[in-house]
Each structure stands twice: as C-alpha cells, then as structure tokens.
C-alpha cells in the first residue's frame, strides 16, 4: 500500500495575497500534494486551518502515516487541543515534516522544546542548497547542490536542539548560511525540517524541492504499529515484576492506581 501523507496548509496567504494566489491558485498544500501523488509509492490528501478541527481530527490522524505542515501568518490560530493531538500522534509513531516558516508553528516548538528562532531577510536572493550527507535517503537522486533563484533568507543561529542528522545546508546571496535540512526522533516518530518555501516565490514547483519532500515522506514513514497511548505510564504491581521481590517499606500508591502528573 502507498504511504499515506497528509499535507496541512494554513491557506491564509493564498486567499489574501494576489502574488501568492497567482503562484499557487489552488494553495501551496495542493501543489505539494500533487507532487507527492506523482510518486506511485505515495498517496497524499490535504487539510487546512479553516476546516473543523483544522482538518486534523483523531480519525484523520489515525489514517495518516506522515504529516506535512506549512504555516506562517496564523500560528496562534491553531487550537491547542489540535496541537496536543498532533504531538501525541508523532510520539506514537506518525512521521512529520515541517516546511519553511513552520519552524515557529506550535507543534514544531512543542516537539523541539526550544525557541526555534533564527535571523531572516525577505529580498528574493539566490539560495544554494548543499547536500551534506550523500548517502541519506532524503538526499536520494539529488545533485551535490541545487539553487533557487529567489528565496527568503534564514540565517544561523537556529534555536533548535542538536539534530540527529544535518542533510542540507544553505548559502544565501547575502552571505548567510543555514542548516536547512535537519532530522530528529521524538518518541516513536521521525521529524524532518526543510527550510525552503517562502510563499511569494514558486519554490514548491521546483523539481528538486519536490524530490526532497517525496524522499522525506518515505524516510519519515514507520511501518510499525502506532503506539495507542504514548503518554501511558502504567503501574507495575509487585506480583508482576519480572523477578520475584518482596515488598518493603511504606507505599504512597495502591496497585493499579494512576501516578501523579
């Protein structure tokens, strides 16, 4: 069966900015999903901020192998209950990919436990993306570097925890550099951040960018069964200990009682 991807788009700029609407008449989320659906190993659908529960119900997330997230203007409008739901799904084994300005999204900041801040400049400058890990699955089929003629600059330092792997670094025409492709593991879920994707430029129409996202979906996918409750912390009674033990000393809790949180 194909890997089930869900492309989540804020869908704000596309509806309110003429330039963005011309580049992505059906929305950035639809453009990304179309690129994923061109790969026979993937099956992509979309959801947006404007849908009930932002299109991210328990049932929808249960049917999602990998979630792709793009947000910018409305991070604060995302309901906290939905953020918790997304993070629980990731901790349980769902893969997730955060694109561009999603570095400031609520789910990314929650999963990173960090400010996720950076420097930036919107000047349409050239971005040269260098592959730093040739053998990484996310880099499959890509040249050693590729360029985007117009992009927003993101610069170091990037306020995130040390990643497992750095797959790409970017150089910008103004001289800054940025770690633009980073991986983490959170609970049972794989997490990838990919920097390019400013809304006023046709970045998601670029074949190399599309290849990175397709590769990342395949990398982030886990075939293992989802952990039903990644927050569970069950009490193990004396009788169920792997080795025989005798209870000693006073107790605060009774067998089977929920722990304090």
C-alpha positions as a Markdown table, in Angstrom:
| # | Residue | x | y | z |
|---|---|---|---|---|
| 1 | Unk | 0.0 | 0.0 | 0.0 |
| 2 | Unk | 1.2 | 3.5 | -0.7 |
| 3 | Unk | 2.4 | 5.7 | 2.2 |
| 4 | Unk | -0.5 | 8.0 | 3.3 |
| 5 | Unk | 0.6 | 11.6 | 3.5 |
| 6 | Unk | -1.5 | 14.5 | 4.7 |
| 7 | Unk | -0.4 | 18.0 | 3.6 |
| 8 | Unk | -1.6 | 20.6 | 6.1 |
| 9 | Unk | -1.6 | 24.2 | 4.8 |
| 10 | Unk | -2.5 | 27.3 | 6.7 |
| 11 | Unk | -4.2 | 28.6 | 3.5 |
| 12 | Unk | -4.2 | 32.2 | 4.5 |
| 13 | Unk | -1.7 | 33.9 | 2.1 |
| 14 | Unk | -3.2 | 32.1 | -0.9 |
| 15 | Unk | -6.6 | 33.6 | -0.1 |
| 16 | Unk | -5.5 | 37.1 | 0.7 |
| 17 | Unk | -2.4 | 37.9 | -1.3 |
| 18 | Unk | -2.6 | 38.3 | -5.1 |
| 19 | Unk | 1.0 | 37.3 | -5.7 |
| 20 | Unk | 0.7 | 34.1 | -3.7 |
| 21 | Unk | -2.6 | 33.3 | -5.3 |
| 22 | Unk | -1.1 | 33.6 | -8.8 |
| 23 | Unk | 1.8 | 31.2 | -8.0 |
| 24 | Unk | -0.4 | 28.8 | -6.1 |
| 25 | Unk | -4.0 | 29.2 | -7.3 |
| 26 | Unk | -5.1 | 26.0 | -5.5 |
| 27 | Unk | -2.9 | 26.6 | -2.5 |
| 28 | Unk | 0.6 | 25.6 | -1.6 |
| 29 | Unk | -0.9 | 22.5 | 0.1 |
| 30 | Unk | -2.5 | 21.4 | -3.2 |
| 31 | Unk | 0.8 | 22.0 | -5.1 |
| 32 | Unk | 2.8 | 19.8 | -2.6 |
| 33 | Unk | 0.1 | 17.1 | -2.6 |
| 34 | Unk | 0.1 | 16.9 | -6.4 |
| 35 | Unk | 3.9 | 16.4 | -6.4 |
| 36 | Unk | 3.6 | 13.6 | -3.9 |
| 37 | Unk | 0.8 | 11.9 | -5.8 |
| 38 | Unk | 3.0 | 11.8 | -8.9 |
| 39 | Unk | 5.0 | 9.1 | -7.0 |
| 40 | Unk | 3.2 | 5.7 | -7.1 |
| 41 | Unk | 4.5 | 4.9 | -3.6 |
| 42 | Unk | 2.7 | 7.8 | -2.1 |
| 43 | Unk | -0.9 | 8.9 | -1.6 |
| 44 | Unk | -1.4 | 12.5 | -0.5 |
| 45 | Unk | -4.5 | 14.4 | 0.7 |
| 46 | Unk | -4.8 | 17.9 | 2.2 |
| 47 | Unk | -6.2 | 19.7 | 5.1 |
| 48 | Unk | -6.4 | 23.4 | 6.0 |
| 49 | Unk | -6.7 | 25.7 | 9.0 |
| 50 | Unk | -10.2 | 26.7 | 8.0 |
| 51 | Unk | -11.7 | 23.2 | 8.3 |
| 52 | Unk | -13.4 | 22.0 | 11.6 |
| 53 | Unk | -10.6 | 21.0 | 14.0 |
| 54 | Unk | -8.3 | 22.3 | 11.2 |
| 55 | Unk | -8.9 | 19.0 | 9.3 |
| 56 | Unk | -6.8 | 17.2 | 11.9 |
| 57 | Unk | -9.4 | 15.0 | 13.8 |
| 58 | Unk | -8.4 | 11.9 | 15.7 |
| 59 | Unk | -9.7 | 9.7 | 12.9 |
| 60 | Unk | -7.8 | 11.7 | 10.2 |
| 61 | Unk | -4.5 | 11.5 | 12.1 |
| 62 | Unk | -5.0 | 7.8 | 12.7 |
| 63 | Unk | -5.1 | 7.3 | 8.9 |
| 64 | Unk | -2.0 | 9.4 | 8.3 |
| 65 | Unk | 1.4 | 7.9 | 8.1 |
| 66 | Unk | 3.3 | 11.2 | 7.5 |
| 67 | Unk | 2.0 | 14.8 | 8.2 |
| 68 | Unk | 3.5 | 17.7 | 6.2 |
| 69 | Unk | 3.0 | 21.1 | 7.9 |
| 70 | Unk | 3.2 | 24.6 | 6.4 |
| 71 | Unk | 2.2 | 27.7 | 8.4 |
| 72 | Unk | 3.2 | 31.3 | 8.7 |
| 73 | Unk | 0.6 | 34.0 | 9.4 |
| 74 | Unk | -1.7 | 32.1 | 11.7 |
| 75 | Unk | 0.4 | 30.0 | 14.1 |
| 76 | Unk | -1.5 | 31.4 | 17.0 |
| 77 | Unk | -4.9 | 30.4 | 15.5 |
| 78 | Unk | -4.1 | 26.7 | 15.7 |
| 79 | Unk | -6.1 | 25.2 | 18.6 |
| 80 | Unk | -4.0 | 23.9 | 21.4 |
| 81 | Unk | -6.1 | 20.7 | 21.6 |
| 82 | Unk | -5.2 | 20.0 | 17.9 |
| 83 | Unk | -1.5 | 20.7 | 18.7 |
| 84 | Unk | -1.6 | 18.2 | 21.5 |
| 85 | Unk | -3.3 | 15.7 | 19.2 |
| 86 | Unk | -0.6 | 16.1 | 16.5 |
| 87 | Unk | 2.2 | 15.7 | 19.1 |
| 88 | Unk | 0.6 | 12.6 | 20.5 |
| 89 | Unk | 0.4 | 11.1 | 17.0 |
| 90 | Unk | 4.1 | 11.9 | 16.4 |
| 91 | Unk | 5.1 | 10.4 | 19.8 |
| 92 | Unk | 3.0 | 7.4 | 18.8 |
| 93 | Unk | 4.9 | 6.9 | 15.5 |
| 94 | Unk | 3.5 | 9.2 | 12.9 |
| 95 | Unk | 6.2 | 10.9 | 10.8 |
| 96 | Unk | 6.1 | 14.7 | 10.4 |
| 97 | Unk | 7.7 | 17.2 | 8.1 |
| 98 | Unk | 7.8 | 20.9 | 8.9 |
| 99 | Unk | 8.4 | 23.3 | 6.0 |
| 100 | Unk | 9.9 | 26.8 | 6.0 |
| 101 | Unk | 8.1 | 29.1 | 8.4 |
| 102 | Unk | 6.6 | 26.2 | 10.3 |
| 103 | Unk | 9.7 | 26.5 | 12.5 |
| 104 | Unk | 7.5 | 28.8 | 14.6 |
| 105 | Unk | 4.4 | 26.6 | 14.5 |
| 106 | Unk | 3.0 | 25.4 | 17.8 |
| 107 | Unk | 3.6 | 21.6 | 17.0 |
| 108 | Unk | 7.2 | 22.2 | 16.0 |
| 109 | Unk | 8.0 | 24.3 | 19.0 |
| 110 | Unk | 6.3 | 21.8 | 21.3 |
| 111 | Unk | 8.2 | 18.8 | 19.8 |
| 112 | Unk | 11.5 | 20.7 | 19.9 |
| 113 | Unk | 11.1 | 22.2 | 23.4 |
| 114 | Unk | 13.0 | 25.2 | 22.2 |
| 115 | Unk | 12.5 | 28.8 | 20.8 |
| 116 | Unk | 13.2 | 27.7 | 17.2 |
| 117 | Unk | 14.3 | 31.3 | 16.4 |
| 118 | Unk | 16.5 | 32.5 | 13.6 |
| 119 | Unk | 17.5 | 35.5 | 11.5 |
| 120 | Unk | 15.8 | 36.4 | 8.3 |
| 121 | Unk | 15.5 | 38.7 | 5.3 |
| 122 | Unk | 12.9 | 38.9 | 2.5 |
| 123 | Unk | 14.9 | 40.1 | -0.5 |
| 124 | Unk | 14.4 | 37.4 | -3.2 |
| 125 | Unk | 18.0 | 36.4 | -3.1 |
| 126 | Unk | 19.6 | 33.2 | -4.5 |
| 127 | Unk | 19.7 | 30.2 | -2.2 |
| 128 | Unk | 22.2 | 27.5 | -2.9 |
| 129 | Unk | 21.3 | 24.3 | -1.1 |
| 130 | Unk | 24.3 | 21.9 | -0.4 |
| 131 | Unk | 23.9 | 18.2 | 0.2 |
| 132 | Unk | 25.9 | 17.4 | 3.3 |
| 133 | Unk | 25.0 | 13.7 | 3.6 |
| 134 | Unk | 25.2 | 12.0 | 0.2 |
| 135 | Unk | 24.0 | 8.6 | 1.4 |
| 136 | Unk | 21.0 | 9.8 | 3.3 |
| 137 | Unk | 17.6 | 8.6 | 2.0 |
| 138 | Unk | 16.2 | 12.2 | 1.9 |
| 139 | Unk | 19.0 | 13.1 | -0.5 |
| 140 | Unk | 18.4 | 10.3 | -2.9 |
| 141 | Unk | 18.5 | 11.3 | -6.6 |
| 142 | Unk | 19.7 | 14.9 | -5.9 |
| 143 | Unk | 22.8 | 16.6 | -7.1 |
| 144 | Unk | 25.5 | 17.8 | -4.7 |
| 145 | Unk | 23.9 | 21.2 | -4.7 |
| 146 | Unk | 21.0 | 23.0 | -6.4 |
| 147 | Unk | 19.8 | 26.6 | -6.5 |
| 148 | Unk | 16.6 | 28.5 | -6.0 |
| 149 | Unk | 16.8 | 31.8 | -7.8 |
| 150 | Unk | 14.6 | 33.7 | -5.4 |
| 151 | Unk | 14.1 | 32.8 | -1.7 |
| 152 | Unk | 13.7 | 34.3 | 1.7 |
| 153 | Unk | 16.9 | 34.2 | 3.8 |
| 154 | Unk | 17.1 | 32.3 | 7.0 |
| 155 | Unk | 20.3 | 32.6 | 8.9 |
| 156 | Unk | 22.1 | 31.0 | 11.9 |
| 157 | Unk | 21.9 | 30.6 | 14.8 |
| 158 | Unk | 18.9 | 28.4 | 14.6 |
| 159 | Unk | 17.4 | 27.9 | 18.0 |
| 160 | Unk | 16.6 | 24.2 | 17.9 |
| 161 | Unk | 18.1 | 21.1 | 19.7 |
| 162 | Unk | 21.0 | 19.4 | 18.2 |
| 163 | Unk | 19.6 | 17.3 | 15.3 |
| 164 | Unk | 20.3 | 13.6 | 14.7 |
| 165 | Unk | 21.5 | 14.5 | 11.2 |
| 166 | Unk | 22.1 | 17.5 | 9.0 |
| 167 | Unk | 21.1 | 16.6 | 5.5 |
| 168 | Unk | 21.3 | 20.1 | 3.8 |
| 169 | Unk | 22.9 | 23.4 | 4.5 |
| 170 | Unk | 22.0 | 26.6 | 2.6 |
| 171 | Unk | 24.1 | 29.6 | 1.4 |
| 172 | Unk | 22.4 | 32.8 | 0.5 |
| 173 | Unk | 23.4 | 35.6 | -1.8 |
| 174 | Unk | 23.8 | 38.0 | 1.1 |
| 175 | Unk | 26.4 | 35.7 | 2.7 |
| 176 | Unk | 24.5 | 33.9 | 5.4 |
| 177 | Unk | 24.3 | 30.2 | 5.9 |
| 178 | Unk | 21.6 | 28.0 | 7.5 |
| 179 | Unk | 21.2 | 24.3 | 8.4 |
| 180 | Unk | 18.3 | 23.8 | 6.1 |
| 181 | Unk | 17.5 | 20.0 | 6.4 |
| 182 | Unk | 17.5 | 18.5 | 9.9 |
| 183 | Unk | 16.2 | 15.3 | 11.4 |
| 184 | Unk | 15.1 | 14.3 | 14.9 |
| 185 | Unk | 13.4 | 11.5 | 16.6 |
| 186 | Unk | 10.6 | 12.4 | 19.0 |
| 187 | Unk | 9.0 | 9.4 | 20.8 |
| 188 | Unk | 8.4 | 6.8 | 18.1 |
| 189 | Unk | 8.1 | 9.5 | 15.4 |
| 190 | Unk | 10.5 | 10.7 | 12.8 |
| 191 | Unk | 10.7 | 14.5 | 12.4 |
| 192 | Unk | 12.3 | 16.4 | 9.4 |
| 193 | Unk | 12.6 | 20.2 | 9.0 |
| 194 | Unk | 13.2 | 21.6 | 5.5 |
| 195 | Unk | 13.8 | 25.3 | 5.1 |
| 196 | Unk | 12.8 | 26.5 | 1.6 |
| 197 | Unk | 9.2 | 27.6 | 0.8 |
| 198 | Unk | 8.5 | 31.3 | 1.1 |
| 199 | Unk | 5.1 | 31.8 | -0.2 |
| 200 | Unk | 5.8 | 34.7 | -2.7 |
| 201 | Unk | 8.2 | 32.5 | -4.7 |
| 202 | Unk | 7.5 | 29.4 | -6.8 |
| 203 | Unk | 9.6 | 27.1 | -4.6 |
| 204 | Unk | 7.2 | 24.2 | -4.4 |
| 205 | Unk | 7.1 | 24.0 | -8.2 |
| 206 | Unk | 10.8 | 23.2 | -8.2 |
| 207 | Unk | 11.6 | 19.6 | -9.1 |
| 208 | Unk | 14.5 | 19.3 | -6.6 |
| 209 | Unk | 12.4 | 20.7 | -3.8 |
| 210 | Unk | 9.6 | 18.3 | -4.7 |
| 211 | Unk | 12.1 | 15.4 | -4.7 |
| 212 | Unk | 13.3 | 16.3 | -1.2 |
| 213 | Unk | 9.7 | 16.3 | 0.2 |
| 214 | Unk | 8.9 | 13.0 | -1.5 |
| 215 | Unk | 12.1 | 11.4 | -0.2 |
| 216 | Unk | 11.4 | 12.9 | 3.3 |
| 217 | Unk | 7.9 | 11.3 | 3.4 |
| 218 | Unk | 9.4 | 7.9 | 2.7 |
| 219 | Unk | 12.1 | 8.4 | 5.3 |
| 220 | Unk | 9.7 | 9.6 | 8.0 |
| 221 | Unk | 7.3 | 6.7 | 7.5 |
| 222 | Unk | 7.3 | 4.0 | 10.1 |
| 223 | Unk | 5.8 | 0.6 | 9.2 |
| 224 | Unk | 5.4 | -0.3 | 12.9 |
| 225 | Unk | 2.0 | -0.1 | 14.6 |
| 226 | Unk | 1.2 | 3.2 | 16.1 |
| 227 | Unk | 1.5 | 3.4 | 19.9 |
| 228 | Unk | -2.1 | 3.8 | 21.1 |
| 229 | Unk | -1.2 | 6.0 | 24.1 |
| 230 | Unk | 2.3 | 7.3 | 24.1 |
| 231 | Unk | 1.7 | 9.1 | 27.4 |
| 232 | Unk | 0.8 | 5.9 | 29.3 |
| 233 | Unk | 2.8 | 5.3 | 32.5 |
| 234 | Unk | 1.3 | 2.1 | 33.9 |
| 235 | Unk | 1.9 | 0.9 | 37.5 |
| 236 | Unk | 3.6 | -2.5 | 37.7 |
| 237 | Unk | 2.5 | -4.3 | 40.8 |
| 238 | Unk | 4.9 | -6.4 | 42.9 |
| 239 | Unk | 3.3 | -9.6 | 41.6 |
| 240 | Unk | 4.0 | -8.7 | 38.0 |
| 241 | Unk | 7.7 | -7.9 | 38.5 |
| 242 | Unk | 10.0 | -9.9 | 36.1 |
| 243 | Unk | 11.9 | -11.3 | 39.1 |
| 244 | Unk | 10.4 | -12.3 | 42.4 |
| 245 | Unk | 10.6 | -9.5 | 45.0 |
| 246 | Unk | 9.2 | -8.9 | 48.5 |
| 247 | Unk | 7.6 | -5.5 | 49.1 |
| 248 | Unk | 9.4 | -3.4 | 51.7 |
| 249 | Unk | 8.6 | -0.1 | 53.3 |
| 250 | Unk | 5.6 | 2.2 | 53.1 |
| 251 | Unk | 3.6 | 3.0 | 50.0 |
| 252 | Unk | 2.1 | 6.1 | 48.5 |
| 253 | Unk | 0.2 | 4.3 | 45.8 |
| 254 | Unk | -2.0 | 1.2 | 45.5 |
| 255 | Unk | -1.7 | -1.4 | 42.8 |
| 256 | Unk | -3.1 | -0.2 | 39.5 |
| 257 | Unk | -3.5 | 3.4 | 40.7 |
| 258 | Unk | -2.7 | 6.2 | 38.3 |
| 259 | Unk | 0.5 | 8.0 | 39.1 |
| 260 | Unk | 0.6 | 11.7 | 39.9 |
| 261 | Unk | 1.2 | 14.1 | 37.0 |
